[in-house]
Amino acid sequence: MVSHTTAADDQELALAAETARAAGAPGGDLVVAAEGNISVQTPDDRFHVTASGTRLSHLRPSDFVEVSRNRLVAGIEQCSTDADWKEVLVDRANPAAARPSVEAGLHAVLGAELGAGVILHTHPTPVLALMAAGRGEELARQRMIPDHVVMCGTRSVLLDYHDPGLELAKQALNLVRAGTGCSNVWLLEGHGMVAHALTAHAALDVTLMVVKMARLLLAAGRDAVALPSSEVRRIATREDESYRRALLRLDAG
């Protein structure tokens, strides 16, 4: 673990903290209490992730813990127990220091393997409700409106339930290295969702689009009509939509 930050880091952390507070606002239905986490990746080996037990609704830049992506990814590969994983997360030089979220491994994987900039993990009720009804595949594979394609790409990753922490991080690492995790939206059965983008505001925008589509599917029922696959492909490859994606600071797959 390291603790130095740069002026650029400080600006990014301030924006991420502001975005996290918006995501954690009461009534937003994205998180409750200390649910969820956010990370800011940097070009080198470092990244900043929320400390364990932090409330997104009260997040400040000082609530981030700086960690090494390479150290965490190596830990994911080598650890076999939660006790092993704790040793990776705890700062041996300062055991009393704040501990990064147990899901820091998931952030490390997406940052290292997919080049994500800001990663936002939330537990939205509409998304969970759709998955609880056995309809997660619809949300992952179908696209309902043009902006769903623009902001979330042509498909999302749907991951079966895995224990948050080491087990989930191992499964995520397997997916991305197998080439099946290339999406800016990950839906986690029985858990929540992850959105990543080039900025914190864009990561929240992607999250809100997924929540909007979950609400649409719940309201429409199982007779919801998705966009034809040919239309999805056309939207995804249109020059003007690629231009708009760049302006919105998205990295949709």
C-alpha positions in Angstrom: 0.0 0.0 0.0 1.1 3.6 -0.7 -0.3 6.9 0.4 1.1 9.6 -1.9 -1.2 11.5 -4.3 -0.7 14.0 -7.0 -2.7 17.1 -7.9 -4.3 15.2 -10.7 -5.2 12.4 -8.3 -6.7 14.9 -5.9 -9.0 16.4 -8.6 -10.1 13.0 -9.8 -10.8 11.8 -6.3 -12.8 15.0 -5.6 -15.0 14.3 -8.7 -15.3 10.6 -7.8 -16.4 11.5 -4.2 -19.0 14.0 -5.6 -20.3 11.3 -7.9 -20.4 8.7 -5.2 -22.4 11.0 -3.0 -24.9 11.5 -5.8 -25.1 7.7 -6.3 -25.6 7.2 -2.5 -28.3 9.9 -2.1 -31.3 8.7 -0.1 -34.2 7.8 -2.5 -31.9 7.1 -5.4 -32.4 3.3 -4.8 -28.8 2.5 -5.8 -27.3 1.7 -2.4 -28.2 1.5 1.3 -25.9 2.4 4.1 -22.4 1.1 3.3 -23.3 -0.8 0.1 -21.3 -0.1 -3.0 -17.9 1.2 -3.8 -16.0 3.3 -6.3 -12.5 3.4 -7.6 -10.3 5.8 -9.6 -7.6 4.1 -11.7 -4.3 5.8 -12.6 -2.0 5.2 -15.6 0.6 3.4 -13.4 0.2 0.5 -11.0 -1.8 2.5 -8.4 -5.5 3.0 -8.0 -7.7 4.5 -5.3 -10.7 2.6 -3.9 -13.2 3.3 -1.1 -12.3 2.1 2.3 -14.3 -0.8 3.7 -17.5 0.3 5.5 -17.6 3.7 3.8 -21.0 5.2 3.0 -21.1 6.5 -0.6 -23.6 9.2 0.5 -20.9 10.7 2.8 -17.8 9.9 0.7 -14.9 12.3 0.9 -11.6 12.2 -1.0 -9.9 11.2 2.3 -12.1 8.0 2.4 -10.1 6.4 -0.5 -7.3 3.9 0.1 -4.5 3.8 -2.5 -3.4 0.3 -3.5 -1.4 -1.6 -6.1 -3.2 -3.2 -9.0 -0.4 -5.7 -9.6 -0.3 -6.7 -5.9 -4.0 -7.3 -5.8 -4.1 -9.2 -9.1 -1.2 -11.4 -7.9 -3.1 -12.0 -4.7 -6.2 -13.1 -6.6 -4.1 -15.6 -8.5 -2.4 -16.9 -5.4 -4.9 -16.7 -2.5 -7.2 -19.6 -1.7 -8.9 -18.4 1.5 -10.5 -15.2 2.9 -7.7 -15.1 5.5 -5.1 -15.1 2.7 -7.0 -12.3 0.9 -7.2 -10.2 4.1 -3.4 -10.4 4.3 -3.2 -8.9 0.8 -5.6 -6.1 1.7 -4.1 -5.1 5.0 -1.2 -2.6 5.1 1.4 -4.6 7.0 3.4 -1.4 7.6 0.4 0.3 9.2 -2.1 -2.4 10.4 -4.3 0.3 11.9 -4.8 2.1 8.6 -8.2 2.0 6.8 -8.6 -1.2 4.8 -9.7 -1.1 1.2 -13.1 -2.6 0.3 -13.1 -6.4 0.2 -14.2 -5.9 -3.4 -11.0 -4.1 -4.3 -9.9 -7.2 -6.3 -12.8 -6.7 -8.7 -11.7 -3.1 -9.3 -8.1 -4.2 -9.8 -9.2 -6.8 -12.4 -11.3 -4.4 -14.4 -8.6 -1.7 -14.2 -5.7 -3.9 -15.1 -7.4 -6.1 -17.8 -9.9 -3.7 -19.3 -8.3 -0.4 -18.8 -11.3 1.0 -16.9 -10.9 4.6 -15.6 -13.5 4.9 -13.0 -15.4 1.9 -11.7 -18.7 2.3 -9.8 -20.3 -0.7 -8.0 -23.9 -0.3 -6.8 -26.9 -2.5 -5.7 -29.9 -1.0 -7.5 -33.3 -2.4 -6.5 -34.7 -2.6 -10.1 -31.7 -4.4 -11.4 -31.8 -6.9 -8.4 -35.5 -7.3 -8.9 -35.1 -8.2 -12.5 -32.4 -10.7 -11.8 -34.3 -12.2 -8.9 -37.2 -12.8 -11.4 -34.8 -14.9 -13.5 -34.6 -12.2 -16.2 -31.0 -11.0 -15.9 -30.2 -12.5 -19.3 -32.7 -10.0 -20.9 -31.0 -7.1 -19.3 -27.6 -8.3 -20.3 -28.3 -9.4 -23.9 -31.2 -7.2 -25.1 -31.0 -3.6 -26.0 -34.3 -1.6 -25.7 -33.6 1.9 -27.0 -30.8 3.5 -29.1 -29.1 5.2 -26.1 -29.0 1.8 -24.3 -26.6 0.8 -27.1 -24.7 4.0 -27.1 -24.1 4.0 -23.3 -23.8 0.3 -22.5 -22.5 -1.3 -25.7 -24.1 -4.2 -27.5 -24.1 -6.6 -24.5 -23.4 -6.7 -20.8 -21.6 -9.4 -18.8 -23.9 -11.5 -16.6 -22.1 -13.3 -13.8 -23.6 -16.0 -11.6 -23.6 -15.3 -7.9 -20.1 -15.6 -6.3 -19.2 -14.6 -2.7 -18.1 -10.9 -2.7 -14.4 -10.6 -2.3 -11.8 -13.1 -3.4 -14.2 -15.6 -5.1 -15.9 -12.9 -7.1 -12.5 -11.4 -8.1 -11.3 -14.8 -9.2 -14.3 -15.3 -11.5 -13.9 -11.8 -12.9 -10.3 -12.5 -13.7 -11.1 -15.7 -15.4 -13.8 -14.0 -17.6 -11.6 -11.1 -18.8 -8.7 -13.4 -19.5 -11.0 -15.7 -21.5 -12.1 -12.7 -23.6 -15.7 -12.8 -22.4 -15.6 -9.8 -20.0 -15.3 -7.0 -22.5 -18.2 -4.8 -21.5 -18.6 -1.6 -19.5 -21.5 -3.1 -17.6 -21.3 -6.2 -15.4 -24.4 -7.6 -13.8 -23.8 -9.7 -10.7 -26.6 -12.1 -9.9 -27.9 -11.7 -6.3 -25.5 -8.9 -5.7 -25.7 -5.8 -7.9 -23.9 -4.2 -10.9 -20.7 -2.6 -11.9 -20.3 0.2 -14.5 -17.0 1.6 -15.7 -16.2 4.6 -17.9 -13.5 7.2 -18.4 -14.9 9.5 -15.8 -16.9 9.2 -12.6 -19.9 11.1 -14.0 -19.9 8.8 -17.0 -19.8 5.7 -14.8 -22.9 7.1 -12.9 -24.6 7.8 -16.3 -24.1 4.2 -17.4 -25.4 3.0 -14.0 -28.6 5.1 -14.4 -29.2 3.9 -17.9 -29.0 0.2 -16.7 -31.4 1.0 -13.9 -33.8 2.8 -16.4 -33.7 -0.3 -18.6 -34.4 -2.6 -15.7 -37.4 -0.5 -14.8 -38.6 -0.6 -18.4 -38.3 -4.4 -18.5 -40.1 -4.8 -15.2 -42.9 -2.5 -16.3 -43.3 -4.2 -19.8 -43.2 -7.7 -18.4 -42.0 -10.7 -20.3 -43.6 -9.3 -23.5 -41.0 -6.5 -23.8 -39.8 -6.0 -27.3 -36.1 -5.4 -27.8 -34.4 -3.7 -30.7 -33.5 -6.1 -33.6 -29.9 -7.3 -33.5 -29.3 -5.7 -36.9 -30.4 -2.3 -35.5 -28.2 -2.8 -32.4 -25.2 -3.4 -34.7 -26.0 -0.4 -36.8 -26.3 1.9 -33.9 -23.1 0.6 -32.3 -21.1 1.3 -35.5 -22.6 4.6 -36.5 -20.0 7.4 -36.7 -22.2 10.0 -35.1 -22.9 7.7 -32.1 -19.2 6.9 -31.7 -18.6 10.7 -31.6 -21.3 11.1 -29.0 -19.8 8.2 -26.9 -16.5 10.0 -26.9 -18.0 13.3 -25.8 -19.8 11.5 -23.0 -16.5 9.9 -21.9 -17.9 6.4 -22.2 -15.9 3.3 -23.0 -18.8 1.1 -24.0 -17.8 -2.4 -25.3 
